[in-house]
Amino acid sequence: MYRRALYILLLAAAGCSTKREEPVHITEEALPPPTGYLLPGREKLSEYGFFNGVLSRLQPADNVFPYELNAPLFSDYAFKKRFIYLPPGTAITYHPNDVFEFPEGTIIIKHFYYPADFRKPDENIRILETRLLVLEGGTWKALPYVWNNEQTEAFLEVAGHQTHVQWTHHNGTVRSVNYAVPNMNQCKNCHLRGDKIFPIGPLARQLNKTVNGKNQLLHLASLGILKNLPPLHQVPILPDYDDPTAPLDARARAWLEVNCAHCHRPDGPAKTSGLHLTADVIRPFELGIGKPPVAAGRGSGGLAYDIVPGHPEKSILYYRITSTDPGIMMPELGKKLVHEEGVALIRDWISSLK
């Protein structure tokens, strides 16, 4: 039934004509069990049973665990709430410098939302989308769900979606964006490593964070759902790039890792560029300092090097993160606005290099 529903959706997205189908009515008895999700997935987010009560309140049900990141990806100023569903009786395995190992049937859940006023982040929230990464058969699969205007349900949209959103920013100005929900194929562009999709955020250095007075990793270990956690002083940590008390170099490297390194890494989609931006890169040339681009074109802006120490205005990296031109901007997807605070951070960092 689910594959039939996806086939109809894909035909519609491709502009093909097909005979009108009767609506698919899903009964509770027809739903797959929690440990065996049938892909492409359930048509409504509520059918997974991730949350108790009113869906938009995002109150996690059993085996659904909230988490936060030290340095979140910029997504046109959208706020995010993250959860992990684990099949009963399973656990995550710790890894010191890569994505944790998750058990079969894991689902990573990420909601994107905007408060009406960023100065009151818990009031008048509008959820736009929920992205799922489902681990089935040893392979991660991405499923985008779009919320309705009533905030009562989110529906699977394999072809993506666009919606206009407006808010009052931290400084009191009114801002807006035509927010884009990616289609299923676009999800791969950021999550691809080699020829497979992988999660991006669940790393030790991202999850080594205190939330509500507790370290997240210690809390997950105490629940019995995180294995092989070493003593906390041995766990790496990525700083919050918005934290002005953290060293400038560490903040800039954190911003580059979360916003750029999902592609710019040895096994990422941009590996042939030779520009690798994970926070643990040591060699300056690999980081882009004094490095000419592999392929010069409009994206280089006529500049000669990825990073010119002391000169952000001469650096290709800085030129590309300040643009919203689709043929120039970096990242290439998930961005219609310039991250002003992030751009200022990278400008200050390049200016400080010698």
LOLO-406680 format. One line per 4 residues: their letters; for each residue x, y, z of N, C-alpha, C. Coordinates in steps of 0.1 Angstrom, whole numbers, plus 5000, padded with zeros to 4 digits. Each point is the difference from the previous one (the first is absolute). Layout:
REM residues N
a) X:Y:Z:X:Y:Z:X:Y:Z; ...;
This chain:
REM residues 354
myrr) 5008:4988:5000:4992:5012:5000:5009:5012:5000; 5011:5000:5008:5008:5012:5001:5008:5002:4987; 5005:4989:4993:5007:5002:4988:4990:5005:4989; 4988:4996:5000:4990:5004:4991:4997:5015:5002;
alyi) 5000:5005:5013:4997:5014:5002:5012:5008:4995; 5012:4995:5002:5012:5008:4996:5000:5001:4985; 4996:4989:4993:5000:5000:4985:4991:5011:4995; 4989:5001:5006:4990:5011:4996:5006:5013:5002;
llla) 5006:5002:5012:5006:5013:5003:5011:5004:4990; 5009:4990:4997:5011:5003:4991:4995:5003:4986; 4990:4994:4995:4994:5003:4987:4995:5014:5000; 4993:5004:5011:4995:5014:5000:5011:5010:5001;
aagc) 5011:4997:5007:5011:5009:5001:5007:5002:4987; 5000:4989:4992:5007:5000:4987:4991:5006:4989; 4988:5004:5003:4991:5006:4990:4993:4990:4991; 5001:4987:5004:4993:4989:4992:4985:5000:5004;
stkr) 4992:4995:4990:4986:4999:5003:4997:4985:5004; 4991:4999:5009:4996:4986:5004:4986:5000:5004; 4994:4989:4999:4985:4999:5004:4999:5004:5014; 4989:5007:5003:4998:5005:5014:4997:4987:5009;
eepv) 5007:5000:5011:4999:4989:5009:4991:5004:5011; 4993:4990:5006:4993:5002:5012:5009:5003:5012; 4996:5008:5009:5009:5003:5012:5004:4987:5007; 5012:5000:5005:5005:4988:5007:4996:5002:5015;
hite) 4992:4991:5005:4996:5000:5014:5009:4990:5008; 5007:5006:5009:5009:4991:5008:4994:4998:5014; 4998:4987:5003:4994:4997:5013:5012:4997:5010; 4997:5000:5013:5011:4997:5009:5005:4986:4999;
ealp) 4991:4991:4996:5005:4986:4998:5009:4999:4988; 4999:5009:4991:5008:4998:4988:5014:5006:5001; 5002:5008:5011:5013:5006:5002:5011:4990:5003; 5012:5002:4995:5011:4991:5004:5004:5002:5014;
pptg) 5005:4990:5007:5004:5001:5014:5012:5009:5002; 5002:5006:5012:5010:5010:5002:5014:4996:4996; 5003:4987:5001:5014:4995:4996:5001:4996:4986; 4990:5002:4992:5001:4996:4986:4993:5010:4990;
yllp) 5005:5012:5000:4993:5010:4991:5001:4996:4985; 4989:5001:4993:5000:4998:4986:5002:5013:4993; 5010:5000:4991:5003:5013:4993:4993:4999:4987; 4996:5011:4994:5005:5013:5002:4996:5007:5013;
grek) 4991:4994:5008:4996:5006:5012:4985:5002:5001; 4996:5004:5012:4986:5003:5003:4997:5013:4994; 4987:5002:4996:4997:5012:4993:4998:5012:5009; 4997:4997:5013:4999:5011:5010:5010:4998:5012;
lsey) 5005:5010:5004:5010:5000:5011:4994:4993:5013; 4987:5004:5003:4994:4995:5012:4999:4985:5000; 5000:4993:4988:4999:4986:5000:5012:4992:5005; 5011:5007:5003:5012:4993:5006:4998:4999:5015;
gffn) 4992:5009:5006:4999:4999:5014:5012:5005:5008; 5007:5010:4994:5012:5005:5007:4997:5009:5012; 4988:5007:4999:4997:5010:5010:4986:4997:5006; 4999:5004:5013:4988:4998:5008:4991:5013:4999;
gvls) 4987:4998:5001:4991:5011:5000:5000:5008:4987; 4998:5013:5001:5000:5009:4988:5013:4999:4993; 5000:4997:4987:5012:4997:4993:5010:5012:5000; 4995:5012:4999:5008:5012:4998:5008:5003:5013;
rlqp) 4996:4995:5012:5007:5002:5012:5012:4992:5001; 5002:4990:4992:5012:4992:4999:5004:4994:5013; 4991:4994:5007:5003:4993:5013:5003:4986:4997; 5013:4996:5001:5005:4987:4996:4993:4988:5007;
adnv) 4997:4990:4992:4995:4987:5005:5011:4991:5005; 4997:4988:5004:5010:4991:5004:5010:4997:4989; 5013:4999:5004:5010:4997:4990:5003:5011:4990; 4995:5012:5003:5004:5012:4992:5007:5010:5009;
fpye) 5012:5003:4997:5009:5008:5009:5005:5013:4993; 4997:5011:5007:5005:5013:4995:5015:5002:5001; 5005:5008:4991:5015:5003:5001:5002:5014:4993; 5011:5006:5004:5004:5013:4994:5015:4999:4995;
lnap) 5003:5009:4991:5014:5001:4995:5007:5012:5005; 5013:4999:5002:5008:5012:5004:5000:5010:4989; 5001:4996:4987:5002:5009:4989:4990:4996:4989; 4988:5005:5000:4990:4996:4990:5002:5006:4986;
lfsd) 4996:4993:4990:5001:5005:4986:4990:5012:4998; 5005:5010:4993:4991:5011:4997:4991:4997:4989; 4987:5002:5002:4989:4997:4991:4991:5012:4999; 5004:5011:4994:4992:5012:4998:4994:5004:5014;
yafk) 5008:4999:5010:4996:5004:5014:4989:4992:5006; 4996:4989:4994:4990:4991:5006:5005:4994:5013; 4991:4999:5010:5003:4993:5012:4998:4985:4998; 5006:4991:5008:4999:4986:4998:4998:4993:5013;
krfi) 4992:4989:5000:4999:4991:5011:5003:4986:4995; 5009:4993:5007:5005:4987:4996:4996:4989:5009; 4997:4988:4995:4997:4988:5008:5006:4988:4993; 5002:4990:5007:5004:4987:4995:4990:4989:5005;
ylpp) 4995:4992:4991:4992:4989:5004:5009:4987:4999; 5000:4993:5011:5007:4987:5000:4991:4989:5002; 5001:4989:4993:4991:4988:5002:5003:4995:5015; 4989:4995:5006:5002:4996:5014:5011:4989:5002;
gtai) 5008:5002:5010:5010:4991:5003:5013:5002:4992; 5001:5010:4993:5012:5003:4992:5008:5012:5006; 5012:5002:4995:5008:5011:5005:5010:5005:4989; 5005:5012:5002:5009:5007:4991:5014:4996:5004;
tyhp) 5010:4998:4991:5013:4998:5003:5009:5012:4998; 5007:5004:5010:5009:5012:5000:5011:4999:4990; 5003:5011:4993:5012:5001:4991:5007:5013:5004; 5013:5000:5001:5007:5013:5005:5000:5011:4990;
ndvf) 5000:4997:4987:5001:5011:4990:4992:4999:4987; 4990:4991:5001:4991:4998:4988:4986:4999:5005; 4990:4999:4991:4986:4998:5004:4999:4987:5008; 4992:5000:5011:4998:4989:5008:4994:4988:4992;
efpe) 5002:4988:5004:4994:4988:4994:4986:4998:5006; 4990:5000:4991:4986:4999:5004:4994:4986:4997; 4991:4995:5008:4994:4987:4997:4990:5001:4989; 4998:4988:4994:4990:4999:4989:4986:5005:5005;
gtii) 4993:5008:4992:4987:5005:5004:5001:5014:5007; 5012:5005:5002:5001:5014:5005:4994:5010:4991; 4993:5010:5006:4995:5011:4992:5005:5013:5006; 5007:5008:4993:5004:5014:5004:4990:5010:4996;
ikhf) 4995:5008:5009:4988:5009:4997:5005:5014:5002; 4998:5008:4990:5004:5015:5001:4988:5009:4995; 4996:5008:5009:4989:5010:4997:5006:5014:4998; 4995:5007:4990:5004:5013:4996:4989:5009:5003;
yypa) 5002:5011:5008:4989:5009:5004:5005:5014:5001; 4990:5010:5000:5003:5014:5002:4990:5005:5011; 5005:5006:5011:4992:5008:5008:4996:5013:4993; 4988:5005:5003:4996:5013:4994:5010:5011:5004;
dfrk) 5005:4999:5012:5010:5010:5005:5012:4993:5006; 5011:5002:4994:5012:4993:5005:5004:5003:5014; 4995:5012:5005:5003:5004:5014:4991:4992:5010; 4990:4993:4995:4991:4991:5008:5000:4987:4993;
pden) 5011:4992:5001:5001:4988:4992:4991:4989:5003; 4993:5000:5011:4991:4989:5004:4985:5004:4997; 4998:5011:4994:4986:5005:4998:4997:5000:4985; 4987:4998:4997:4995:5001:4986:5009:4993:4990;
iril) 5002:4988:5002:5009:4992:4991:4993:4994:4988; 5006:5001:4989:4995:4994:4988:5010:4990:4995; 4996:4987:5000:5009:4989:4995:4998:4999:4985; 5011:5000:4993:4998:4999:4985:5003:4986:4995;
etrl) 5009:4993:5005:5003:4987:4995:5007:4991:5011; 4999:4987:4997:5006:4990:5008:5008:4990:4991; 5013:4999:5002:5007:4991:4992:5004:4987:5008; 4998:4989:4994:5003:4987:5006:5012:4994:4993;
lvle) 5009:4994:5007:5010:4991:4995:4997:4986:5006; 4997:4991:4991:4996:4986:5005:5010:4990:4996; 5005:4993:5010:5010:4989:4997:4993:4987:4998; 4999:4995:4988:4993:4988:4996:5009:4992:4991;
ggtw) 5002:4987:5004:5009:4992:4992:5014:5005:4999; 5005:5006:5010:5013:5006:5001:5002:5012:4991; 4990:5006:4995:5000:5012:4991:4992:5011:5006; 5005:5012:5001:4992:5011:5004:4992:5006:4989;
kalp) 4988:5003:5002:4991:5006:4990:4993:5012:5006; 4999:5011:4991:4995:5013:5004:4986:5001:4996; 4992:5005:5009:4985:5003:4998:4996:5014:5005; 4996:5009:4991:4996:5013:5004:4985:5001:5002;
yvwn) 4996:5006:5011:4986:5002:5003:4997:5015:5002; 4989:5004:4994:4996:5015:5000:4988:5001:5009; 5000:5010:5009:4989:5003:5009:4989:5008:4993; 4988:4998:5004:4989:5008:4995:4999:5013:5008;
neqt) 4992:5009:4995:4999:5013:5006:4994:5000:5014; 4991:4990:5002:4994:4998:5013:5009:4994:5011; 5012:4996:4996:5009:4994:5009:4995:4988:5007; 4992:4992:4993:4994:4988:5006:5006:4987:4994;
eafl) 5007:5002:4989:5006:4988:4993:5011:5004:4990; 5009:4990:4997:5010:5002:4990:4999:4988:4990; 5001:5003:4987:4998:4990:4990:5012:4998:4992; 5002:4987:4996:5012:4997:4992:4999:5007:4986;
evag) 5011:5007:4997:5001:5007:4987:5013:4997:4993; 5000:4989:4992:5012:4996:4993:5005:5010:4990; 4992:5009:4995:5004:5010:4990:5005:5013:5007; 5000:5001:5013:5004:5012:5006:4988:5010:5001;
hqth) 5003:5012:5005:4990:5010:5002:5006:5014:5002; 4993:5011:4997:5004:5013:5004:4989:5007:5007; 5003:5008:5010:4990:5008:5007:5006:5013:5005; 4992:5011:5000:5005:5013:5005:4999:5001:5015;
vqwt) 5010:5004:5007:5000:5002:5014:5005:5014:5004; 4995:5006:5010:5004:5013:5004:5001:5000:5016; 5010:5008:5005:5002:5000:5014:5006:5013:5004; 5000:5003:5013:5008:5011:5006:5013:4995:5005;
hhng) 5011:5006:4995:5013:4995:5003:5005:5005:5014; 5012:4995:5004:5005:5004:5013:5001:5015:5002; 5003:5007:4989:5002:5014:5001:4987:5008:4998; 4989:4994:4999:4987:5006:4999:4996:5003:4985;
tvrs) 5008:4997:4991:4996:5002:4986:4991:4988:4995; 4992:5003:4990:4991:4990:4995:5007:4993:4988; 5001:4987:4999:5007:4993:4990:4991:4990:4994; 5003:4995:4988:4992:4989:4994:5009:4992:4990;
vnya) 4995:4989:4997:5007:4991:4990:4990:4991:4994; 5003:4996:4987:4992:4989:4994:5007:4987:5003; 4996:4994:5011:5007:4989:5006:4998:4987:4991; 5011:4993:4997:4999:4989:4991:5002:4987:5008;
vpnm) 4991:4991:4999:5001:4986:5005:5006:4992:4989; 5012:4993:5002:5006:4992:4989:4992:4988:4996; 5002:4996:4988:4994:4987:4996:5009:4989:5004; 4996:4988:4998:5007:4988:5005:5014:4999:4994;
nqck) 5001:5004:4987:5014:4999:4994:5009:5011:5005; 4995:5012:5003:5008:5010:5005:5005:4997:5014; 4993:4993:5008:5005:4996:5013:5014:4993:4999; 5001:4992:4989:5013:4993:4998:5012:5009:4999;
nchl) 4998:5012:4994:5011:5009:4997:5008:5003:5012; 4993:5002:5012:5008:5003:5012:5004:4988:5008; 4992:4989:4999:5002:4988:5008:5009:4989:4994; 5004:5003:4987:5007:4989:4993:5015:4999:5004;
rgdk) 5004:4988:5003:5014:4997:5003:5003:4988:4992; 5009:5001:4990:5002:4989:4990:4988:4999:4992; 4994:4988:5001:4987:4998:4992:4988:4998:5010; 5002:5003:5012:4989:4997:5010:4997:5013:5008;
ifpi) 4987:5000:5005:4996:5011:5008:5003:4997:5015; 5005:5010:5007:5003:4999:5014:4995:5012:5007; 4997:4999:5013:4997:5012:5008:5012:5009:5001; 4997:5013:5004:5011:5010:5001:5003:5004:5014;
gpla) 4989:5002:5008:5002:5007:5013:5004:4991:5012; 4996:4987:5000:5002:4992:5013:5015:4996:5001; 5008:5009:5003:5015:4997:5003:5002:5003:5015; 5011:4994:5005:5003:5002:5014:5003:5015:5003;
rqln) 5007:5007:4991:5004:5014:5002:4988:5009:4999; 4989:4995:4993:4988:5008:4999:4991:4998:5012; 4999:4988:5005:4991:4996:5011:5006:5002:5014; 5013:5003:5001:5006:5002:5012:4996:5014:5005;
ktvn) 4988:5001:5006:4994:5013:5003:4991:4998:5012; 4999:5010:5009:4992:5000:5011:4986:5006:4997; 4990:4992:5002:4986:5004:4997:4992:4997:5013; 4993:5010:5005:4992:4999:5012:5008:4995:5012;
gknq) 5012:5005:5001:5009:4996:5011:5007:4987:4999; 4998:4992:4989:5006:4987:4998:5008:5000:4987; 5011:4993:5001:5007:4997:4987:4992:4990:4992; 4998:5003:4987:4991:4991:4992:5006:4986:4999;
llhl) 5013:4999:4998:5006:4987:4998:4999:4992:5013; 5003:5006:5011:4999:4993:5013:4985:4996:5003; 4991:5008:4996:4986:4997:5002:4996:4988:4991; 5004:5000:4987:4996:4989:4992:5006:4987:5005;
aslg) 5013:5001:5005:5006:4988:5005:4993:4995:5013; 4995:5009:5008:4993:4996:5012:4987:4994:4997; 4994:5003:4988:4988:4993:4996:5002:4987:4994; 5013:4996:4998:5003:4988:4994:4999:4999:4985;
ilkn) 4999:5012:4993:4999:5000:4986:5012:5006:4993; 5011:5002:5007:5013:5004:4994:5011:4991:5006; 5006:4992:4991:5010:4990:5005:5014:5006:4997; 5010:4995:5008:5014:5003:4999:5004:5014:5001;
lppl) 4993:5008:5008:5003:5014:5002:5013:5000:5009; 5011:5007:4996:5011:5001:5008:4998:5010:5011; 5010:5002:5009:4999:5011:5010:4998:5014:4992; 4992:5008:5006:4996:5012:4992:5012:5009:4996;
hqvp) 5011:5000:5008:5011:5009:4997:5007:4995:4987; 4997:4987:4996:5006:4995:4988:4992:5002:4987; 4988:5006:5002:4990:5002:4989:5003:5014:4994; 5002:5001:4987:5002:5013:4993:4988:5009:5001;
ilpd) 5001:5012:4998:4989:5010:5001:5002:5010:4989; 4989:5003:4994:4999:5011:4990:4994:5012:5006; 5007:5012:5000:4994:5011:5006:4987:5006:4993; 4992:5007:5007:4989:5007:4994:5006:5013:4993;
yddp) 4998:5000:4987:5007:5011:4993:4994:5014:5003; 4988:5000:5007:4994:5013:5005:5005:5004:5013; 5009:4992:5006:5005:5003:5014:5012:5009:4999; 4998:5013:5004:5012:5009:4998:5011:4998:5010;
tapl) 4998:4991:5010:5011:4997:5009:5009:4989:4995; 4996:4993:4990:5008:4989:4994:5011:5006:4991; 5011:4994:4998:5011:5005:4991:4994:5002:4986; 5005:5011:4993:4995:5003:4987:5003:4988:4990;
dara) 5012:4995:5000:5003:4989:4991:4991:4988:5002; 4997:4996:5012:4991:4989:5003:4986:5002:4995; 4995:5013:5002:4987:5003:4996:4999:5000:4985; 5009:5005:4993:5000:5000:4985:5001:4986:4995;
rawl) 5009:4992:5006:5001:4986:4995:4987:4992:5002; 4993:5003:5011:4987:4994:5003:4990:5004:4990; 4999:5013:4996:4991:5004:4990:5003:4994:4987; 5012:4999:4996:5004:4994:4987:4996:4985:5000;
evnc) 5003:4993:5011:4997:4986:5000:4985:4997:4998; 4991:5008:5007:4986:4996:5000:4993:5006:4987; 5006:5010:4994:4993:5006:4989:5007:4996:4986; 5012:4995:5001:5007:4997:4988:5006:4986:4999;
ahch) 5003:4994:5011:5008:4987:5000:4991:4988:4996; 4987:5001:5000:4992:4989:4996:5003:4997:4985; 5005:5010:4992:5004:4997:4987:5016:5001:4999; 5006:5009:5007:5014:5002:4999:5007:4992:5010;
rpdg) 5002:4987:4997:5006:4990:5008:5006:4989:4990; 5009:4992:5005:5006:4990:4991:4990:4990:4993; 4989:4998:5006:4990:4990:4995:4987:5007:4996; 5000:5014:4999:4988:5007:4997:4999:5004:4986;
pakt) 4988:5005:4996:4998:5003:4986:5010:5010:4994; 5006:5009:5008:5010:5009:4995:5014:4996:5002; 5003:4987:5002:5013:4995:5003:5010:5003:4990; 4996:5001:4987:5010:5003:4989:5005:5015:5001;
sglh) 4994:5008:5008:5004:5014:5001:5013:5001:5008; 5003:4990:5008:5012:5000:5008:4999:5009:5012; 4988:5006:5002:4997:5009:5011:4992:4992:5011; 5006:4998:5011:4994:4991:5010:4999:5009:5013;
ltad) 4987:5001:5005:4997:5010:5010:4995:4994:5013; 5002:4988:5003:4997:4995:5013:5009:5006:5011; 4995:5001:5012:5007:5008:5010:5013:4993:5004; 5003:4988:4997:5012:4993:5004:5011:5001:4989;
virp) 4998:5007:4989:5010:5001:4989:5011:5009:5006; 5013:4995:4998:5011:5007:5005:5008:5008:4989; 5002:4994:4989:5008:5006:4989:4993:5013:4995; 5007:5011:5000:4994:5013:4996:4996:4999:4985;
felg) 5008:4994:4992:4997:4999:4985:4987:4992:4998; 4998:4989:5007:4987:4993:4999:4988:5008:5005; 5002:5009:5009:4990:5009:5005:4997:5011:4990; 5009:5002:4990:4997:5010:4990:5010:5012:5001;
igkp) 5009:5000:5010:5009:5011:5001:5011:5000:4990; 5000:5010:4991:5009:5000:4989:4998:4990:4989; 4988:4994:5000:4997:4990:4990:4992:5005:4988; 5005:4998:4988:4992:5004:4988:4988:4991:4998;
pvaa) 4989:5004:4994:4989:4991:4997:5004:4989:4990; 4994:4989:5001:5002:4989:4990:4995:5004:4987; 4988:5006:5000:4994:5005:4987:4996:5014:5002; 5006:5009:4992:4996:5014:5001:4988:5003:4991;
grgs) 4991:5008:5005:4988:5003:4992:4993:5012:5007; 4987:5002:4997:4993:5011:5005:4999:4999:5016; 5001:4988:5005:4999:4998:5014:5013:5005:5008; 5011:5002:4992:5012:5005:5006:5000:5016:5002;
ggla) 4991:5006:4992:4999:5015:5000:5013:5006:4995; 5008:4993:4992:5012:5005:4995:5011:5001:5010; 4998:4993:5012:5010:5000:5010:5009:4988:4999; 5012:5001:5006:5011:4990:4997:5000:4989:5010;
ydiv) 4996:5003:5013:5002:4990:5010:4988:4998:5009; 4998:4988:5005:4988:4998:5009:5000:5009:5012; 5012:5001:5007:5001:5008:5011:5014:5008:4999; 4999:5013:5001:5012:5008:5000:5001:5006:5014;
pghp) 5010:4996:5008:5001:5004:5014:5000:5016:5001; 4992:5005:5009:4999:5014:5002:4991:5008:4990; 4995:4992:4990:4992:5007:4989:4988:4992:4996; 4989:5002:5008:4987:4993:4996:4995:5004:4987;
eksi) 5003:5013:4996:4995:5005:4987:5007:4994:4988; 5011:4993:5003:5007:4993:4989:4999:4985:5001; 4991:4995:5009:4998:4986:5002:4988:4994:4994; 5002:4990:4991:4988:4994:4993:4990:4995:5011;
lyyr) 5004:4994:5010:4991:4994:5010:4991:5011:5005; 5006:5012:5004:4992:5011:5005:4990:5005:4990; 5005:5001:4987:4992:5005:4989:4987:4991:4998; 5002:4987:5002:4989:4991:4997:4990:5000:5011;
itst) 5004:5001:5013:4991:4999:5011:4992:5013:5001; 5004:5011:4994:4993:5013:5000:4990:5001:4989; 4999:4990:4991:4991:5001:4988:4988:4992:5002; 4989:5004:4993:4988:4992:4999:4997:4997:4985;
dpgi) 5010:5002:4992:4999:4997:4986:5001:4984:4999; 4991:4993:4994:5000:4985:4999:5013:4995:4994; 5006:5008:4991:5012:4995:4993:5013:5003:5008; 4999:5007:5011:5011:5005:5007:5000:4995:5015;
mmpe) 4988:5001:5006:4999:4998:5015:5004:4987:5005; 5005:5000:5012:5003:4988:5008:4994:5002:5013; 4993:4990:5006:4997:4987:4993:4991:5002:4988; 4999:4990:4992:4992:5001:4987:4986:4998:5003;
lgkk) 4996:4993:5011:4986:4997:5003:4996:5005:5014; 4987:5001:5002:4996:5003:5014:5003:5014:5004; 5002:5009:4991:5003:5014:5003:4994:5010:4990; 4992:5009:5005:4995:5011:4992:5004:5013:5006;
lvhe) 5005:5000:5012:5005:5012:5008:5014:4998:5003; 5007:5011:5001:5014:5000:5005:5000:4999:5016; 5008:4992:5005:5001:4999:5015:5009:5011:5004; 4994:5011:5004:5008:5013:5002:5010:4998:5011;
egva) 4996:4993:5011:5009:4998:5012:5011:4991:4996; 4997:4989:4992:5010:4991:4996:5010:5006:4991; 4995:5008:4990:5009:5007:4991:5010:5010:5008; 4994:5007:5010:5009:5009:5008:5010:4992:5007;
lird) 4997:4988:5005:5009:4991:5007:5012:4996:4991; 4996:4995:4988:5011:4996:4991:5008:5011:4995; 4994:5012:4998:5008:5012:4996:5010:5003:5011; 4996:5000:5013:5009:5003:5011:5011:4990:5001;
wiss) 4996:4987:4997:5010:4989:5001:5011:5001:4989; 4995:5002:4988:5010:5002:4989:5009:5012:5002; 4994:5011:5005:5008:5012:5003:5010:4998:5010; 4998:4990:5009:5009:4998:5011:5012:4990:4996;
lk) 4998:4993:4989:5010:4991:4995:5013:5007:4995; 5011:4994:5003:5013:5006:4996:5008:4990:4991;
